[in-house]
């Protein structure tokens, strides 16, 4: 999933997951969320990876074929690591107060 964002300030969250429970803002066990507070992988918080105003492109390369499933996170072309997850259903998710997001998805059978 590729997110092209226009982040101005305040709350901004993008990611993917099965669903997003009310008031949990992509921070629960059923979601992966990159927010202005940090990266949340099924509830685990990585404070050193956040959405900031200079970010324009975020890419999640998601591998569902391997076990465990994993994704690699790229921010403005730089890799921020590979993270395992267990979510079965995946939907692109975004929530923000000030800004915008364009979500592009692609699927490869390779």
N, C-alpha and C positions, 0 to 999 in steps of 0.2 A: 504494500500500500504506500502510495506517495501522497504526501500532504504538502500543498503549497499554501503557506500561511501569511497573513498580514496581521501580526501581533502588535497591538498598541500598548496595552497595559491591563492591569487588573486580572481577573480570572480567565485562563485560557487552558483548555484540556483537549487533547486529541489522543486517539489510540484505537484499540479494537477489543472486541470481547463478545460474549454471549448476550449480555445485556448490562445495563448500568442501573443499579438500584438507586432509588430516589435518595438524594442528599449524600451519596458516597463519591460522586465526581470522579469516576474511573479509578477508584482506589481499592476496589474489592477483589475478592478471590476470583470473580468471574470476568475480570477485565485486565487489560494492559493499558496504562495511561501515562502519557507524558504531559506534565502540568507545569504551571509556574511554581509549584511547591517541590517538584521532583519527579522522578520516574517511579511508577508503581507497577510491579509485576506480581499480579495475583495477591495484592495486599502488602508485599514487601516493598519498602521505600528505599530508593537510591537518591539521596539528597544532592549528590554532586552532578546529576544530569537533570537539567531543567529547561523549560522554554524561556527564552529571553528575547528582548526586542530586536536583536540583530539576526535572528533565525528566520530564514525564508523557506527552506525546504527540509522536510523530515520524511525519511523513508524507513519503513519496516519491511525487511525481507523475511517473509514467514515461511518456514519449512514444516510442512505437515506430514511429510513422508517418512521422516526418521523418528525413531523413538529413543529418547524423549523428543517431543516437538520443540522447536526453538525459533527465535527470530533474531536478526541482527539489526541494530539501530544505527542509522546514519543521520547526522544533523549537518546541514550545509556541506554535504559530501564527505564528512569525516565519520569514521566508524567509532561508535561508543561502546561496542561490545556485543556479545552473543548471550542471550538469556533463554533458559528453558521455561516452558509453560505447559499446562495441562488442559486448557480450554478446548472443547470439541467444536463448538459453533462459533464462527467469527463474523462479526459485522464491523465495518468502519464506523467509528464514533467521534464526534466532536461537540464541544460545548464551550461557549465563550461569551463574554460581555462586550468587549471592544475589540473588533477585528473581524477577520473572515478566513475561511478555509476552503480549498478546493481539494477534493479527495479523488485520486485516480487509483484504480486497481487493475491488476493484470494477473493472468494465471498461466503457469507453465506446466506442461506435463512431463518435462525433462526430469 
